Amino acid sequence: MEDTIMTKVEKYNYISSIESTISIICEHQSSDIVTFVFQKYGAHDLYDIPPSDLPYVFSELEFIANDCC
């Protein structure tokens, strides 16, 4: 299988979506949840997340946001 490279636009879209999802989570839950998810991917903040992990982080945070609201 061939690795795909994330374009700048895709990366920007994931980061924007993650930021929005973080806002929802922090509004209804603790920011510790976001910190926990970042730590699972070896990141201290959003910009530490490797581009290849952005879809997985978004998916996990989106699931949490949908579950808490």
C-alpha positions in Angstrom: 0.0 0.0 0.0 1.3 3.4 -0.9 1.5 6.1 1.8 -0.5 9.3 1.0 0.8 12.7 1.8 -1.5 15.1 3.5 -1.9 18.4 1.6 -1.6 21.7 3.4 -5.4 22.2 2.8 -6.2 18.9 4.4 -3.9 19.6 7.3 -5.5 23.0 7.8 -9.0 21.5 7.6 -8.2 18.9 10.2 -6.6 21.4 12.5 -9.7 23.7 12.2 -12.0 20.8 12.8 -10.0 19.7 15.9 -10.0 23.3 17.3 -13.8 23.4 16.9 -14.2 20.0 18.5 -11.9 21.0 21.4 -14.1 24.1 22.0 -17.2 21.9 22.3 -15.5 19.4 24.6 -14.1 22.2 26.9 -17.5 23.8 27.0 -19.2 20.7 28.3 -16.4 18.7 29.9 -12.9 19.1 31.3 -9.9 20.1 29.1 -8.2 17.2 30.8 -10.0 15.0 28.2 -8.3 16.8 25.4 -4.9 16.6 27.1 -5.4 12.9 27.6 -6.1 12.3 23.9 -3.1 14.4 22.9 -0.9 12.4 25.2 -2.0 9.2 23.6 -0.5 10.5 20.4 2.7 11.8 22.1 1.6 15.4 21.7 1.6 18.3 24.2 -0.7 20.4 22.1 -2.5 20.4 18.7 0.6 21.5 16.8 2.7 18.6 18.2 0.4 16.0 16.6 2.1 14.4 13.5 0.0 15.1 10.4 -0.5 11.3 9.9 -2.3 11.2 13.3 -4.6 14.2 12.7 -7.5 12.1 11.3 -7.3 9.7 14.3 -7.2 12.5 16.8 -10.1 14.3 15.1 -12.1 11.1 15.0 -11.5 10.4 18.7 -12.3 14.0 19.8 -15.4 14.1 17.6 -16.7 10.9 19.2 -16.2 12.5 22.7 -17.8 15.7 21.6 -20.8 13.9 20.1 -21.1 11.8 23.2 -21.1 14.7 25.7 -23.5 17.0 23.9 
